[in-house]
Amino acid sequence: MSLNLAIILREGARRHAGKIALVFGETRISYGELEQRAALFAGALLGLGVGRGAHVALMMPNVPEFTIAYFGCQLAGVVAVPLNVMLKSEEVSYHLADSDAVALVAWHSLAEVAFTGARTAPACTHHIIAGGAAALATNALATNALAANALATSALATSALATSALATSALAASAVAFDALLEAAVAVTELPDTAADDTAVLLYTSGTTGRSKGAMLTHFNLFYNAEAAAAAHAIGPDTVSLAVLPLFHSFGQTVIQNGTLLRGGTVVALERFEVLAAVEAIERHSVTFFAGVPTMYFALLHHPDAARFKLASLRTCASGGAPMPVEVMQRFDTIHGTNILEGYGLSETSPVACVNPQGRPKKVGSIGMPLWGVEFRLVRDDGSVISETHVPGELCIKGHNVMKGYYKRPEATLEAMTGGWFRSGDIATKDEDGYYFIVDRKKDMVLRGGFNVYPREIEEVLYRHPAIAEAAVIGIPHESLGEDVLAVVSLKSGATATGDELIAFCKERLATYKYPRSVRFVTALPKGPTGKILKRELR
């Protein structure tokens, strides 16, 4: 069976070519225009020699270029690799090398970090800039000799590059205006005959052991999860969705971008979440669907100037990424007359696996019921299935949304998958009505403001500090973020270091959401008989 995720744009252009698909600032892009630009981008990739099945990394915020490049990759038969825009160059280098990305598309404000990271990723031979000319002209990239192929967005940016060290770099092949590139490209006219089980997107996630892993999400995974999520949230042609969740993340990508475009709605994108920009956009564009992590709802409730905007157009709200505090949900629903539907998912499940259903009583504190076609079961440590209600067990997931595996990691795939069941690492219970409740996490992951923070990555950075003897990272409760990151450390004999010094050390080497906000010093960390640090005692 042939299936390509870009059928979402193809059908949108066929059914309602003139309807607005994307809104960004004053920019309006119709379904027909969006499909055409994606087709030209696909042709440009092929013209650069980026062949079918290759991997292309996208490091961009919520801008139209992300959506154009994302679907352009699909039209070219290329695997998209979205990267977190908060990554530092060392992290970018790892992701590019691990994913075997041959090209990197970076927003102008991220270009220096992105291309510095790309320098040590040998497979990444094409560097593409998506961004404004003025910003690019003054960007440090203009004097940076790291890029291989720099494709700017305007003639002005090209001129700036032409007079820079970049143009004479031994690594630089060309400096081409992005608009001119699309004009010169031959648009892809047919959907590639990708199979439903071919990888469409390589989405990076992490575990408590080892480094980030790329979850291979197929065309069918992502297409059907967008359809199921859209149905669960009553998204339709009259839906106006606000994209403040990052599109590089699976939640915003599937539920907001793909789900809304699949159903013929309109996506209003903000480059990043800011309270006043969000409420102004909701009022101005009569937004009907808002999805966010709990910290966004918390911020919307507590900003002193947010109350002057009217959010009466909102019909549906969704929450995920972290447990929603009961008080925050109830207060937001009461003030704005909404009905926040809390759900649950992981990158490995495309991501939506479960949501509180429309038209049935909402159970505050519950993640709801599995999506259509998705099965849940709870298992004990010995693998036996729990049939009783209100008995905690590890949540396992099976269905059309489950990834086909981790890229280049067969052992990790086998560890995570048993007979088609994906082991989430989360502990849950089920009640008599079939609603599920997350009660704990088996993994050591810290969930900070909707972002997954993995302790080992931070611990490895801490161990690079010359004063550190032992280090362990745990999550601690936080009123608005859900959890925050605490580092517990012991110092080497005779060594000195302050908490601020260690925080700064990590901040220089880790994305903003990862580094610890507090440090606690101890003489020695608690350990079990095998010498393993006992984090449960630290908690």
SVG drawing of the C-alpha trace seen along z (x, -y; Angstrom):
<svg xmlns="http://www.w3.org/2000/svg" viewBox="-22 -45 64 58">
<polyline fill="none" stroke="black" stroke-width="0.4" points="0.0,0.0 1.3,-3.4 0.8,-6.3 2.6,-9.6 2.0,-12.1 1.9,-15.0 -1.5,-13.7 -2.7,-16.1 -1.5,-19.1 -2.4,-17.5 -6.0,-16.9 -6.2,-20.3 -5.2,-22.0 -7.6,-19.9 -10.6,-20.5 -10.2,-24.2 -7.1,-25.7 -8.1,-29.3 -8.8,-28.8 -6.2,-30.2 -4.2,-27.3 -1.5,-29.3 -1.5,-32.6 1.8,-34.1 1.8,-37.8 0.5,-39.5 1.3,-36.6 -1.6,-34.5 -0.9,-31.3 -3.7,-29.4 -3.8,-25.6 -2.9,-25.9 0.1,-28.1 1.3,-26.0 1.1,-22.8 2.9,-24.5 5.7,-25.9 6.2,-22.5 6.4,-20.9 9.0,-23.4 11.0,-22.8 10.9,-19.1 12.1,-19.8 14.9,-22.0 16.1,-19.2 16.2,-16.7 18.0,-19.3 20.7,-19.6 21.1,-15.8 19.3,-15.0 18.0,-11.7 15.0,-9.7 15.3,-8.2 17.9,-10.7 17.5,-12.5 17.0,-16.3 17.1,-18.1 14.8,-21.1 15.8,-23.5 13.1,-26.2 10.5,-27.8 6.8,-28.1 7.2,-29.8 5.6,-28.9 9.0,-27.7 8.9,-24.8 5.6,-23.6 6.8,-24.1 10.1,-22.2 8.3,-19.5 5.9,-18.6 8.4,-19.3 10.6,-16.6 7.6,-14.2 7.0,-15.2 10.7,-14.4 10.5,-11.1 12.9,-12.4 12.8,-11.8 12.3,-15.0 14.3,-15.2 12.8,-18.1 15.3,-19.4 14.6,-21.3 15.4,-25.0 16.9,-25.3 19.7,-22.8 23.2,-24.0 25.9,-23.4 27.3,-20.3 23.8,-18.8 23.1,-19.7 26.2,-17.9 25.2,-14.8 21.7,-14.8 22.9,-15.4 25.5,-12.7 23.3,-10.2 20.5,-10.7 22.8,-10.7 21.2,-14.0 22.7,-15.1 21.1,-18.6 20.2,-21.1 17.5,-23.8 18.0,-26.4 16.1,-29.6 18.4,-32.7 18.5,-33.3 19.7,-29.8 22.1,-29.6 25.3,-30.1 24.5,-27.5 23.1,-25.1 26.0,-25.3 28.6,-25.2 27.1,-21.9 27.0,-20.8 30.7,-21.3 31.5,-18.0 28.7,-16.1 30.4,-14.7 27.2,-13.5 25.6,-17.0 26.9,-18.5 24.0,-21.0 23.2,-23.9 20.0,-25.8 19.0,-29.0 15.3,-29.9 14.9,-33.4 14.7,-37.1 17.4,-38.9 18.0,-41.8 18.5,-39.5 20.7,-37.2 22.8,-40.1 23.8,-41.1 24.0,-37.6 27.3,-36.2 26.8,-33.6 27.7,-36.3 31.3,-35.9 31.2,-32.3 33.0,-29.8 31.1,-26.7 28.3,-26.4 28.5,-24.1 25.5,-25.3 23.9,-28.5 20.6,-29.1 19.4,-32.6 15.9,-33.9 16.5,-37.0 18.9,-38.7 20.0,-41.0 21.0,-38.1 22.8,-36.5 24.7,-39.8 25.7,-39.8 27.0,-36.3 28.8,-36.9 31.0,-39.5 31.7,-37.4 34.2,-34.8 31.5,-32.3 31.6,-32.9 35.3,-32.1 35.2,-29.3 36.6,-26.0 33.4,-24.4 31.0,-26.8 29.5,-25.5 27.0,-28.3 25.0,-31.1 21.6,-31.1 18.5,-33.2 15.8,-31.0 13.0,-32.6 15.2,-32.3 15.9,-28.7 12.2,-27.9 11.6,-29.8 14.3,-27.8 13.2,-24.5 11.0,-22.0 8.0,-21.3 7.3,-17.7 4.0,-16.9 3.3,-13.4 3.3,-12.0 6.2,-9.6 5.1,-6.0 6.3,-5.6 4.9,-2.7 2.7,-3.2 5.4,-1.7 8.2,-3.9 9.7,-6.3 8.4,-9.9 9.8,-11.6 12.7,-10.8 11.7,-12.3 14.3,-12.4 13.5,-11.4 15.6,-10.1 15.8,-7.5 17.3,-7.2 20.3,-5.3 22.3,-6.4 21.8,-9.4 18.8,-10.7 17.2,-8.1 15.4,-8.7 11.9,-7.3 11.0,-6.2 7.5,-7.4 5.9,-6.1 3.6,-7.8 0.7,-5.7 1.7,-6.5 1.5,-10.2 -1.4,-10.3 -3.7,-8.2 -2.7,-9.8 -3.5,-13.2 -6.9,-11.9 -7.7,-10.3 -6.5,-13.3 -8.5,-15.6 -11.6,-13.5 -11.0,-13.4 -10.8,-17.2 -13.7,-17.9 -11.4,-19.7 -13.1,-20.6 -13.1,-23.0 -14.2,-25.8 -11.5,-25.3 -8.9,-28.0 -6.1,-26.5 -3.4,-28.4 0.1,-27.0 2.1,-28.0 3.2,-24.5 6.5,-24.0 6.0,-22.3 9.3,-20.5 7.6,-18.6 5.2,-15.8 2.3,-17.4 2.2,-20.6 3.2,-18.8 0.5,-16.1 -2.4,-17.7 -2.1,-21.4 -0.3,-21.3 -1.2,-18.0 -4.6,-17.5 -5.9,-21.0 -4.6,-20.9 -6.0,-17.4 -9.5,-18.6 -9.3,-21.8 -8.9,-24.2 -6.6,-27.2 -3.4,-27.3 -2.4,-30.6 1.2,-30.3 3.2,-32.2 7.0,-31.9 7.0,-31.2 4.6,-31.2 4.2,-34.6 1.1,-35.3 0.0,-38.6 0.8,-37.5 -1.3,-34.4 -4.4,-36.0 -4.2,-38.8 -4.1,-36.2 -7.0,-34.3 -9.1,-37.4 -8.0,-38.8 -8.4,-35.6 -11.3,-34.1 -9.3,-31.0 -11.5,-28.0 -8.9,-25.4 -6.0,-25.9 -3.6,-23.2 -0.9,-23.7 1.1,-22.2 -0.1,-23.0 2.5,-25.8 0.9,-27.7 -2.5,-27.6 -0.9,-28.6 0.7,-31.6 -2.5,-32.6 -4.3,-32.6 -1.7,-34.6 -0.6,-37.3 -1.9,-40.6 -2.8,-42.0 -4.3,-38.8 -7.8,-39.4 -8.4,-42.4 -8.6,-40.1 -11.7,-38.1 -11.3,-34.4 -15.0,-33.7 -14.2,-32.1 -12.5,-29.1 -14.6,-26.0 -12.0,-23.2 -8.8,-23.2 -6.3,-20.3 -3.6,-19.7 -0.8,-17.3 3.0,-16.9 2.7,-17.0 0.0,-16.3 -2.6,-19.2 -3.1,-20.6 -6.7,-20.2 -7.0,-23.8 -5.5,-25.2 -7.9,-23.2 -11.0,-24.1 -10.2,-27.8 -9.4,-28.1 -12.6,-26.3 -14.7,-28.4 -13.2,-31.8 -13.3,-31.1 -16.2,-28.7 -14.0,-26.1 -13.6,-22.3 -10.0,-21.4 -9.5,-17.8 -6.4,-16.3 -4.6,-13.6 -1.4,-11.5 1.2,-10.4 4.8,-10.0 7.1,-10.7 7.1,-7.0 3.3,-7.0 3.1,-9.7 2.3,-11.1 -1.4,-10.9 -2.4,-7.7 -5.2,-8.7 -7.6,-11.6 -10.6,-12.5 -13.5,-11.9 -15.9,-14.5 -19.5,-14.1 -18.7,-12.2 -18.1,-13.3 -14.6,-14.7 -12.7,-13.1 -10.3,-15.7 -6.9,-14.2 -7.4,-11.4 -5.7,-11.2 -8.9,-9.8 -9.4,-6.7 -7.3,-5.3 -7.9,-6.6 -9.8,-4.6 -7.6,-1.7 -5.2,-2.0 -5.1,0.6 -3.8,0.1 -2.8,2.7 -1.2,2.5 1.5,5.0 3.4,5.9 7.2,6.1 7.1,9.8 5.1,9.0 1.8,10.4 -1.2,8.4 -3.3,6.6 -7.1,7.1 -8.3,5.5 -9.2,1.8 -7.3,-0.7 -4.2,1.5 -1.0,-0.3 1.1,1.2 3.3,0.1 1.3,-1.3 1.9,0.6 0.5,-0.7 -0.3,1.1 -1.9,-0.3 -1.5,-2.3 0.3,-5.1 3.3,-3.1 6.6,-3.7 8.4,-1.0 11.5,-1.3 14.5,-3.4 16.9,-4.4 20.0,-2.3 19.2,-0.9 17.8,2.6 18.6,3.5 16.8,0.4 13.8,1.3 13.7,4.8 13.9,3.5 11.0,1.1 8.7,3.3 7.3,6.7 5.0,8.4 4.0,5.1 3.4,3.6 5.4,0.4 6.4,0.1 5.8,-3.5 7.7,-3.5 4.8,-5.2 2.8,-3.7 -1.0,-4.0 -4.3,-2.7 -7.6,-2.2 -11.1,-2.8 -14.4,-1.0 -15.3,-3.2 -12.1,-2.6 -10.5,-5.9 -6.7,-5.8 -4.7,-7.8 -1.0,-8.3 0.3,-7.8 4.1,-7.7 6.9,-7.3 9.1,-4.2 11.7,-6.2 13.8,-8.8 12.8,-11.4 11.9,-14.9 9.0,-16.6 9.8,-20.3 7.1,-22.6 6.1,-19.9 9.7,-19.2 11.3,-15.8 14.5,-16.3 16.7,-13.2 19.0,-13.1 21.8,-11.1 22.5,-13.7 22.8,-16.4 24.8,-14.1 27.3,-13.5 27.9,-17.2 28.3,-17.6 30.8,-14.9 32.9,-16.9 33.4,-19.6 36.7,-19.1 35.3,-19.5 32.5,-16.9 33.0,-13.5 29.4,-12.2 26.2,-13.7 22.6,-12.7 19.8,-14.7 16.1,-14.4 12.9,-16.3 11.3,-18.3 7.8,-19.7 7.3,-23.2 4.1,-25.2 3.9,-26.2 6.3,-23.9 5.1,-20.7 8.7,-19.7 12.0,-21.5 15.6,-20.1 17.7,-19.6 21.3,-18.4 22.6,-16.6 26.4,-16.5 29.3,-15.6 32.7,-17.3 36.1,-15.8 38.3,-16.0 39.8,-19.5 37.8,-20.8 35.4,-23.8 32.5,-24.9 29.4,-26.9 25.9,-26.1 25.8,-29.1 29.1,-28.0 27.8,-24.5 24.5,-25.9 26.4,-28.2 28.7,-25.3 25.6,-23.3 23.9,-26.3 26.7,-26.7 26.5,-23.1 22.7,-22.2 19.5,-23.5 17.7,-26.1 15.0,-23.8 17.6,-21.1 20.1,-22.7 19.5,-22.4 18.0,-25.4 19.2,-24.4 22.1,-22.4 22.3,-20.6 25.6,-19.5 26.0,-16.3 28.9,-14.5 28.1,-11.3 25.2,-10.1 23.1,-7.1 23.8,-3.8 22.5,-0.3 24.6,2.9 25.8,2.8 26.9,-0.8 24.0,-2.2 22.9,-5.7 19.5,-5.4 17.5,-8.3 14.4,-7.2 16.1,-8.1 17.1,-11.5 13.5,-12.2"/>
</svg>
